[in-house]
Amino acid sequence: MISTIKAFLLVGLITGFAGCYSFKDVSIPPEVKTVKINFIENRARYVNPQLAPQLTERLRQKVISQTRLTMIQGDDAHYIISATITDYSVTTSGIQNQTTATNRLNVSVAIMFENKLDETKSYKDPVTITRNFDFNANLALPQAESQLNETMIRNLSDEIFNRIFSNW
């Protein structure tokens, strides 16, 4: 009998707290209904031709699947997101026995966010995120890119999404 009461109380608490905390629409006011995500430009010195289109598509899919916002193409969207890949470069990150053991691919993306319903929430200046991806120095850059591509797209799209929608 006491176990049954505890079980009902636990279910009631979980249900009650579920209404208070949600991973979806964390920081989206109810009046915001639409979003436009512009194609991500690539202005880095070295251009990975797959990165910008794949990152754009992944970010769009993430917004569609994890928010209640409707994607539109017009500039009358409540939220407008633009981004530019500003750095895509390789540096040495690890040396072993006086030779390069690990290289690091550095990727920076500048994000612009415009909130048409509340301009105080818009970014006055671009916000830049930078992520580093290490790879074996024995690999040529195209080989490393093919291995790191999915991780880069996932990490960068997650970071952009969190920066805009979760106020991180």
Z-matrix of the N, CA and C atoms (Angstrom, degrees):
N
C 1 1.453
C 2 1.533 1 111.21
N 3 1.340 2 116.14 1 -48.24
C 4 1.466 3 119.85 2 179.97
C 5 1.526 4 109.95 3 -65.37
N 6 1.329 5 117.93 4 -37.21
C 7 1.464 6 121.25 5 177.65
C 8 1.524 7 110.94 6 -62.28
N 9 1.309 8 117.07 7 -39.59
C 10 1.457 9 121.21 8 178.95
C 11 1.529 10 110.80 9 -65.01
N 12 1.316 11 116.46 10 -42.23
C 13 1.468 12 120.65 11 179.07
C 14 1.523 13 109.76 12 -64.20
N 15 1.339 14 117.02 13 -43.29
C 16 1.467 15 120.86 14 178.60
C 17 1.528 16 110.83 15 -62.14
N 18 1.320 17 116.21 16 -40.06
C 19 1.463 18 120.29 17 179.61
C 20 1.527 19 110.59 18 -63.70
N 21 1.340 20 117.20 19 -44.07
C 22 1.464 21 120.26 20 178.46
C 23 1.532 22 111.48 21 -64.41
N 24 1.326 23 116.35 22 -40.46
C 25 1.468 24 119.64 23 177.64
C 26 1.524 25 111.01 24 -63.23
N 27 1.323 26 116.73 25 -42.35
C 28 1.457 27 120.96 26 179.64
C 29 1.529 28 110.79 27 -62.92
N 30 1.314 29 116.95 28 -45.49
C 31 1.464 30 120.95 29 178.15
C 32 1.531 31 110.09 30 -62.14
N 33 1.321 32 116.91 31 -41.41
C 34 1.467 33 120.71 32 178.54
C 35 1.518 34 112.11 33 -63.06
N 36 1.329 35 117.02 34 -42.18
C 37 1.466 36 120.61 35 178.21
C 38 1.520 37 111.56 36 -64.72
N 39 1.314 38 116.44 37 -45.43
C 40 1.465 39 120.42 38 -179.67
C 41 1.521 40 110.20 39 -61.87
N 42 1.315 41 116.69 40 -44.67
C 43 1.464 42 120.85 41 179.01
C 44 1.525 43 111.02 42 -63.36
N 45 1.321 44 116.43 43 -41.87
C 46 1.464 45 120.34 44 179.27
C 47 1.512 46 112.67 45 -63.89
N 48 1.334 47 116.81 46 -43.01
C 49 1.460 48 120.08 47 -179.78
C 50 1.520 49 112.26 48 -73.33
N 51 1.311 50 117.80 49 -25.29
C 52 1.467 51 120.08 50 179.06
C 53 1.521 52 110.60 51 -62.25
N 54 1.315 53 117.45 52 -32.22
C 55 1.458 54 120.42 53 177.55
C 56 1.518 55 112.93 54 -73.47
N 57 1.333 56 116.83 55 -21.29
C 58 1.465 57 120.87 56 -179.21
C 59 1.515 58 112.66 57 -88.27
N 60 1.304 59 116.82 58 -26.03
C 61 1.459 60 119.47 59 -173.89
C 62 1.515 61 109.71 60 -133.83
N 63 1.300 62 116.42 61 127.55
C 64 1.453 63 121.00 62 -179.10
C 65 1.509 64 109.35 63 -142.45
N 66 1.322 65 117.23 64 144.75
C 67 1.449 66 121.11 65 177.62
C 68 1.526 67 111.32 66 -82.25
N 69 1.308 68 117.62 67 -15.96
C 70 1.461 69 120.71 68 179.61
C 71 1.521 70 109.60 69 -95.22
N 72 1.329 71 114.45 70 143.77
C 73 1.460 72 121.16 71 175.58
C 74 1.521 73 112.42 72 55.46
N 75 1.317 74 117.11 73 37.26
C 76 1.452 75 121.82 74 -173.86
C 77 1.520 76 111.97 75 -52.20
N 78 1.309 77 117.92 76 -47.81
C 79 1.463 78 120.45 77 -175.11
C 80 1.525 79 112.41 78 -125.90
N 81 1.296 80 117.26 79 36.95
C 82 1.462 81 120.25 80 -179.74
C 83 1.523 82 108.36 81 -108.68
N 84 1.327 83 116.99 82 113.88
C 85 1.465 84 119.33 83 178.54
C 86 1.535 85 110.97 84 -61.41
N 87 1.318 86 117.56 85 151.67
C 88 1.472 87 120.54 86 -176.09
C 89 1.527 88 114.33 87 -62.63
N 90 1.333 89 117.76 88 -25.72
C 91 1.469 90 119.36 89 -178.82
C 92 1.528 91 112.80 90 -77.08
N 93 1.333 92 117.48 91 -13.28
C 94 1.469 93 121.25 92 178.99
C 95 1.527 94 108.29 93 -81.90
N 96 1.329 95 116.18 94 122.72
C 97 1.471 96 121.04 95 -174.98
C 98 1.524 97 113.61 96 -121.53
N 99 1.346 98 117.71 97 -27.11
C 100 1.463 99 119.90 98 -171.81
C 101 1.522 100 111.84 99 -128.65
N 102 1.328 101 114.73 100 155.66
C 103 1.463 102 121.56 101 178.76
C 104 1.525 103 108.72 102 -143.13
N 105 1.313 104 114.87 103 145.68
C 106 1.464 105 121.30 104 172.28
C 107 1.523 106 106.33 105 -123.48
N 108 1.320 107 116.02 106 127.59
C 109 1.461 108 120.86 107 176.18
C 110 1.519 109 107.18 108 -113.98
N 111 1.316 110 115.49 109 109.64
C 112 1.460 111 120.96 110 179.31
C 113 1.521 112 110.26 111 -70.03
N 114 1.327 113 115.61 112 156.36
C 115 1.459 114 120.84 113 176.48
C 116 1.528 115 108.72 114 -60.70
N 117 1.310 116 117.42 115 132.14
C 118 1.462 117 121.87 116 -179.69
C 119 1.523 118 108.85 117 -74.05
N 120 1.319 119 115.60 118 123.37
C 121 1.461 120 121.34 119 -179.98
C 122 1.523 121 109.75 120 -83.05
N 123 1.334 122 115.60 121 153.95
C 124 1.460 123 120.27 122 176.80
C 125 1.520 124 108.26 123 -120.21
N 126 1.327 125 115.81 124 106.89
C 127 1.459 126 121.26 125 -179.37
C 128 1.521 127 111.97 126 -116.20
N 129 1.313 128 116.37 127 18.95
C 130 1.465 129 120.28 128 177.29
C 131 1.531 130 109.20 129 -71.86
N 132 1.331 131 116.12 130 158.86
C 133 1.471 132 118.98 131 178.94
C 134 1.523 133 111.12 132 -63.65
N 135 1.315 134 116.46 133 -42.43
C 136 1.464 135 120.98 134 175.00
C 137 1.523 136 106.36 135 -102.99
N 138 1.315 137 116.89 136 129.21
C 139 1.466 138 120.96 137 -176.41
C 140 1.520 139 110.00 138 -110.41
N 141 1.322 140 115.50 139 119.89
C 142 1.456 141 121.70 140 168.68
C 143 1.529 142 104.81 141 -86.38
N 144 1.337 143 118.50 142 110.49
C 145 1.471 144 120.37 143 -172.57
C 146 1.529 145 114.34 144 -64.30
N 147 1.327 146 118.14 145 -18.90
C 148 1.463 147 120.71 146 -179.34
C 149 1.524 148 112.93 147 -86.74
N 150 1.323 149 116.75 148 -24.28
C 151 1.462 150 120.16 149 -169.61
C 152 1.532 151 113.62 150 -63.51
N 153 1.310 152 118.68 151 -53.37
C 154 1.474 153 120.90 152 -175.42
C 155 1.532 154 112.89 153 -61.24
N 156 1.338 155 119.43 154 -50.02
C 157 1.471 156 117.39 155 -179.41
C 158 1.529 157 113.09 156 -65.87
N 159 1.331 158 117.20 157 -38.42
C 160 1.465 159 119.27 158 -179.64
C 161 1.525 160 111.72 159 -70.25
N 162 1.325 161 116.85 160 -38.24
C 163 1.462 162 120.40 161 178.15
C 164 1.530 163 110.53 162 -66.93
N 165 1.316 164 117.22 163 -40.98
C 166 1.466 165 121.23 164 177.06
C 167 1.526 166 110.30 165 -59.31
N 168 1.323 167 116.43 166 -48.94
C 169 1.469 168 120.70 167 -177.98
C 170 1.527 169 111.58 168 -64.62
N 171 1.335 170 117.48 169 -42.49
C 172 1.470 171 120.50 170 -179.57
C 173 1.527 172 110.51 171 -64.30
N 174 1.328 173 117.44 172 -41.36
C 175 1.464 174 120.05 173 178.85
C 176 1.526 175 110.49 174 -64.44
N 177 1.314 176 117.36 175 -42.74
C 178 1.469 177 120.63 176 178.30
C 179 1.529 178 110.84 177 -60.82
N 180 1.328 179 116.77 178 -45.59
C 181 1.463 180 120.44 179 179.92
C 182 1.528 181 111.37 180 -63.81
N 183 1.308 182 116.76 181 -38.14
C 184 1.465 183 121.21 182 179.46
C 185 1.530 184 110.32 183 -64.39
N 186 1.316 185 117.12 184 -44.15
C 187 1.464 186 120.96 185 179.55
C 188 1.530 187 110.32 186 -64.72
N 189 1.324 188 117.06 187 -43.13
C 190 1.469 189 120.70 188 179.37
C 191 1.528 190 111.03 189 -63.09
N 192 1.327 191 116.83 190 -43.50
C 193 1.464 192 119.96 191 -174.15
C 194 1.529 193 113.72 192 -81.73
N 195 1.332 194 118.10 193 -23.33
C 196 1.463 195 119.02 194 -173.54
C 197 1.524 196 114.48 195 -114.87
N 198 1.320 197 116.82 196 6.15
C 199 1.466 198 120.06 197 174.20
C 200 1.522 199 108.29 198 -135.41
N 201 1.289 200 115.79 199 173.41
C 202 1.469 201 121.59 200 177.11
C 203 1.522 202 110.96 201 -96.71
N 204 1.339 203 117.12 202 5.98
C 205 1.459 204 121.20 203 -176.08
C 206 1.525 205 111.52 204 -72.83
N 207 1.331 206 115.05 205 149.20
C 208 1.454 207 122.32 206 176.16
C 209 1.520 208 108.27 207 -100.42
N 210 1.320 209 116.48 208 130.31
C 211 1.463 210 122.21 209 179.57
C 212 1.523 211 108.53 210 -80.58
N 213 1.338 212 116.13 211 127.33
C 214 1.463 213 120.85 212 175.28
C 215 1.523 214 108.87 213 -130.66
N 216 1.329 215 116.63 214 165.27
C 217 1.462 216 121.43 215 -178.28
C 218 1.526 217 113.06 216 -99.16
N 219 1.313 218 117.74 217 -16.73
C 220 1.459 219 120.48 218 -175.30
C 221 1.516 220 113.72 219 -79.14
N 222 1.322 221 115.06 220 159.18
C 223 1.459 222 120.90 221 178.60
C 224 1.524 223 112.45 222 -78.02
N 225 1.330 224 117.22 223 4.30
C 226 1.455 225 120.53 224 176.57
C 227 1.529 226 111.93 225 -91.83
N 228 1.335 227 117.39 226 11.00
C 229 1.463 228 121.44 227 176.55
C 230 1.525 229 109.38 228 -63.45
N 231 1.315 230 116.42 229 150.13
C 232 1.464 231 120.64 230 178.59
C 233 1.532 232 111.09 231 -68.76
N 234 1.328 233 116.79 232 -39.81
C 235 1.470 234 122.17 233 175.64
C 236 1.523 235 108.04 234 -115.88
N 237 1.326 236 116.85 235 135.84
C 238 1.461 237 121.66 236 173.16
C 239 1.521 238 107.49 237 -125.31
N 240 1.331 239 115.33 238 124.63
C 241 1.462 240 121.67 239 -178.22
C 242 1.520 241 108.85 240 -116.04
N 243 1.318 242 115.44 241 129.18
C 244 1.461 243 122.21 242 175.41
C 245 1.518 244 107.57 243 -130.16
N 246 1.319 245 116.23 244 151.32
C 247 1.460 246 119.50 245 178.36
C 248 1.520 247 109.60 246 -151.56
N 249 1.328 248 114.68 247 154.77
C 250 1.452 249 121.97 248 179.11
C 251 1.518 250 108.88 249 -137.59
N 252 1.319 251 116.39 250 129.80
C 253 1.467 252 120.43 251 172.83
C 254 1.522 253 105.90 252 -77.46
N 255 1.326 254 116.56 253 116.39
C 256 1.465 255 120.98 254 -174.36
C 257 1.519 256 113.56 255 -104.72
N 258 1.330 257 116.79 256 -20.11
C 259 1.467 258 119.63 257 179.05
C 260 1.517 259 109.27 258 -143.63
N 261 1.307 260 114.69 259 137.74
C 262 1.462 261 122.44 260 175.87
C 263 1.518 262 103.99 261 -151.23
N 264 1.320 263 116.20 262 92.36
C 265 1.462 264 120.05 263 -172.16
C 266 1.521 265 110.89 264 -141.49
N 267 1.324 266 114.88 265 159.21
C 268 1.463 267 121.59 266 -179.42
C 269 1.518 268 109.06 267 -114.16
N 270 1.330 269 115.41 268 134.41
C 271 1.462 270 122.02 269 174.41
C 272 1.522 271 108.67 270 -131.61
N 273 1.311 272 115.62 271 163.84
C 274 1.463 273 121.05 272 175.35
C 275 1.518 274 108.20 273 -81.55
N 276 1.324 275 116.69 274 132.03
C 277 1.463 276 118.86 275 -179.86
C 278 1.518 277 112.92 276 -118.64
N 279 1.317 278 117.83 277 -17.29
C 280 1.459 279 119.64 278 -179.92
C 281 1.511 280 111.82 279 -147.05
N 282 1.318 281 115.25 280 134.38
C 283 1.468 282 120.91 281 178.80
C 284 1.520 283 108.03 282 -121.16
N 285 1.335 284 114.92 283 135.86
C 286 1.455 285 120.67 284 179.33
C 287 1.519 286 107.72 285 -138.15
N 288 1.320 287 117.03 286 127.72
C 289 1.470 288 122.50 287 -178.51
C 290 1.531 289 111.36 288 54.29
N 291 1.302 290 116.06 289 43.41
C 292 1.461 291 124.89 290 177.02
C 293 1.536 292 114.00 291 62.81
N 294 1.315 293 116.91 292 20.95
C 295 1.465 294 120.39 293 173.75
C 296 1.532 295 108.63 294 -131.23
N 297 1.289 296 114.99 295 156.87
C 298 1.461 297 119.94 296 179.32
C 299 1.521 298 109.46 297 -69.62
N 300 1.338 299 115.88 298 124.83
C 301 1.461 300 120.92 299 179.05
C 302 1.527 301 111.38 300 -103.82
N 303 1.328 302 115.43 301 -33.15
C 304 1.456 303 120.43 302 -176.73
C 305 1.521 304 109.91 303 -137.10
N 306 1.312 305 115.05 304 135.42
C 307 1.458 306 121.06 305 172.77
C 308 1.521 307 108.48 306 -108.28
N 309 1.307 308 115.45 307 160.05
C 310 1.460 309 120.96 308 -179.39
C 311 1.523 310 109.23 309 -127.26
N 312 1.315 311 114.79 310 126.11
C 313 1.462 312 121.42 311 173.95
C 314 1.526 313 107.08 312 -92.45
N 315 1.321 314 116.33 313 118.75
C 316 1.465 315 122.66 314 -179.35
C 317 1.527 316 108.65 315 -101.79
N 318 1.318 317 116.22 316 126.81
C 319 1.463 318 120.91 317 179.69
C 320 1.529 319 108.28 318 -127.60
N 321 1.332 320 115.95 319 124.95
C 322 1.470 321 121.18 320 177.47
C 323 1.521 322 109.38 321 -119.87
N 324 1.329 323 114.77 322 138.45
C 325 1.462 324 121.42 323 179.06
C 326 1.528 325 108.17 324 -129.54
N 327 1.326 326 116.13 325 125.91
C 328 1.464 327 121.98 326 175.58
C 329 1.526 328 108.22 327 -93.24
N 330 1.323 329 116.19 328 127.16
C 331 1.465 330 122.09 329 -175.66
C 332 1.526 331 109.81 330 -110.39
N 333 1.322 332 115.09 331 134.06
C 334 1.468 333 121.37 332 171.26
C 335 1.528 334 107.14 333 -115.86
N 336 1.313 335 115.65 334 133.75
C 337 1.459 336 121.25 335 -179.22
C 338 1.521 337 108.56 336 -130.91
N 339 1.335 338 115.28 337 125.97
C 340 1.461 339 120.57 338 178.61
C 341 1.522 340 109.16 339 -119.36
N 342 1.308 341 115.64 340 122.95
C 343 1.455 342 122.39 341 176.61
C 344 1.525 343 106.87 342 -105.05
N 345 1.329 344 116.59 343 104.64
C 346 1.466 345 121.44 344 -175.23
C 347 1.533 346 112.71 345 -70.20
N 348 1.336 347 117.15 346 -20.30
C 349 1.461 348 120.07 347 -178.58
C 350 1.526 349 112.64 348 -91.83
N 351 1.331 350 116.75 349 -21.00
C 352 1.468 351 121.27 350 180.00
C 353 1.525 352 108.42 351 -148.31
N 354 1.318 353 115.54 352 89.51
C 355 1.471 354 121.10 353 -175.59
C 356 1.528 355 112.85 354 -59.02
N 357 1.337 356 117.96 355 -22.85
C 358 1.471 357 119.43 356 179.29
C 359 1.526 358 111.58 357 -66.91
N 360 1.324 359 117.45 358 -19.00
C 361 1.471 360 121.97 359 178.65
C 362 1.528 361 112.48 360 -90.31
N 363 1.333 362 116.88 361 -9.88
C 364 1.469 363 120.63 362 178.87
C 365 1.522 364 109.70 363 -71.97
N 366 1.333 365 115.93 364 152.99
C 367 1.462 366 120.42 365 175.80
C 368 1.525 367 108.15 366 -80.32
N 369 1.315 368 116.28 367 122.82
C 370 1.470 369 120.57 368 177.38
C 371 1.524 370 110.11 369 -70.73
N 372 1.321 371 116.00 370 -37.96
C 373 1.461 372 123.46 371 177.70
C 374 1.520 373 107.99 372 -125.83
N 375 1.330 374 117.34 373 156.53
C 376 1.469 375 118.43 374 178.00
C 377 1.531 376 111.33 375 -60.34
N 378 1.316 377 115.65 376 143.95
C 379 1.462 378 122.31 377 173.81
C 380 1.518 379 106.13 378 -102.11
N 381 1.328 380 116.87 379 124.45
C 382 1.462 381 120.52 380 -176.94
C 383 1.517 382 110.64 381 -102.85
N 384 1.324 383 114.37 382 130.83
C 385 1.462 384 120.24 383 172.17
C 386 1.521 385 107.27 384 -111.64
N 387 1.315 386 115.99 385 143.83
C 388 1.461 387 121.36 386 178.80
C 389 1.517 388 108.17 387 -130.08
N 390 1.299 389 115.85 388 133.16
C 391 1.458 390 121.90 389 175.92
C 392 1.519 391 108.26 390 -127.51
N 393 1.331 392 115.03 391 144.22
C 394 1.462 393 121.74 392 179.77
C 395 1.519 394 109.01 393 -115.65
N 396 1.321 395 115.57 394 139.36
C 397 1.458 396 121.87 395 -178.38
C 398 1.526 397 108.31 396 -130.11
N 399 1.330 398 116.16 397 113.23
C 400 1.462 399 121.04 398 -177.88
C 401 1.523 400 110.93 399 -84.54
N 402 1.347 401 115.01 400 146.69
C 403 1.459 402 120.55 401 176.32
C 404 1.517 403 109.43 402 -149.35
N 405 1.319 404 115.76 403 159.33
C 406 1.457 405 122.79 404 -178.71
C 407 1.523 406 109.78 405 -62.48
N 408 1.327 407 115.98 406 132.41
C 409 1.469 408 121.06 407 -177.51
C 410 1.524 409 112.46 408 -67.17
N 411 1.321 410 118.02 409 -15.30
C 412 1.464 411 121.09 410 177.44
C 413 1.529 412 112.06 411 -74.27
N 414 1.318 413 116.93 412 -13.97
C 415 1.461 414 120.56 413 -179.48
C 416 1.525 415 110.44 414 -87.95
N 417 1.314 416 115.99 415 140.56
C 418 1.463 417 120.54 416 170.60
C 419 1.528 418 107.54 417 -73.56
N 420 1.322 419 116.91 418 156.72
C 421 1.464 420 120.46 419 -177.27
C 422 1.535 421 112.97 420 -55.25
N 423 1.334 422 120.62 421 -44.77
C 424 1.475 423 118.78 422 178.21
C 425 1.535 424 113.06 423 -59.82
N 426 1.330 425 117.41 424 -35.82
C 427 1.469 426 120.00 425 177.01
C 428 1.524 427 110.43 426 -66.74
N 429 1.318 428 116.00 427 -44.70
C 430 1.467 429 120.31 428 179.56
C 431 1.527 430 110.54 429 -62.95
N 432 1.327 431 116.39 430 -41.48
C 433 1.466 432 120.14 431 179.42
C 434 1.519 433 111.39 432 -60.14
N 435 1.318 434 116.85 433 -42.33
C 436 1.468 435 118.95 434 -179.23
C 437 1.527 436 110.80 435 -65.69
N 438 1.340 437 117.22 436 -33.86
C 439 1.463 438 120.40 437 178.15
C 440 1.527 439 112.06 438 -75.51
N 441 1.320 440 116.64 439 -35.15
C 442 1.464 441 121.52 440 -174.12
C 443 1.525 442 114.08 441 -93.15
N 444 1.315 443 117.62 442 -11.13
C 445 1.462 444 121.24 443 -171.31
C 446 1.524 445 113.49 444 -52.75
N 447 1.309 446 118.20 445 -52.53
C 448 1.465 447 121.51 446 -177.47
C 449 1.529 448 111.11 447 -62.27
N 450 1.326 449 116.99 448 -41.65
C 451 1.467 450 121.09 449 178.72
C 452 1.524 451 110.92 450 -64.58
N 453 1.333 452 116.84 451 -42.50
C 454 1.468 453 120.31 452 178.97
C 455 1.524 454 110.83 453 -61.33
N 456 1.317 455 116.76 454 -48.73
C 457 1.465 456 121.49 455 -177.72
C 458 1.528 457 110.18 456 -61.28
N 459 1.319 458 116.80 457 -46.54
C 460 1.469 459 121.16 458 -178.79
C 461 1.534 460 111.10 459 -63.48
N 462 1.341 461 117.16 460 -49.79
C 463 1.467 462 120.36 461 -177.27
C 464 1.528 463 112.39 462 -64.10
N 465 1.319 464 116.27 463 -43.97
C 466 1.465 465 119.43 464 -178.83
C 467 1.531 466 111.69 465 -67.90
N 468 1.327 467 117.69 466 -42.62
C 469 1.471 468 119.56 467 179.27
C 470 1.529 469 110.66 468 -65.86
N 471 1.333 470 117.39 469 -38.81
C 472 1.467 471 120.45 470 176.54
C 473 1.525 472 110.93 471 -62.11
N 474 1.317 473 116.63 472 -44.45
C 475 1.462 474 120.98 473 -178.74
C 476 1.530 475 111.17 474 -64.43
N 477 1.326 476 117.87 475 -43.87
C 478 1.468 477 121.18 476 178.47
C 479 1.531 478 109.77 477 -62.75
N 480 1.319 479 116.61 478 -47.15
C 481 1.462 480 121.54 479 179.57
C 482 1.529 481 110.85 480 -57.96
N 483 1.325 482 116.51 481 -49.64
C 484 1.463 483 120.53 482 -178.54
C 485 1.522 484 111.80 483 -63.39
N 486 1.311 485 116.82 484 -38.77
C 487 1.465 486 120.79 485 -179.46
C 488 1.529 487 110.58 486 -62.71
N 489 1.312 488 116.78 487 -38.25
C 490 1.466 489 120.53 488 -176.24
C 491 1.529 490 112.45 489 -86.75
N 492 1.320 491 117.15 490 -46.78
C 493 1.458 492 119.86 491 -170.48
C 494 1.521 493 115.29 492 -97.64
N 495 1.320 494 117.74 493 -15.76
C 496 1.464 495 119.61 494 -178.16
C 497 1.517 496 112.56 495 -114.57
N 498 1.328 497 116.93 496 2.60
C 499 1.465 498 122.12 497 -179.02
C 500 1.522 499 112.68 498 54.35
N 501 1.340 500 116.08 499 39.54
C 502 1.467 501 119.61 500 178.25
C 503 1.488 502 109.48 501 -86.71
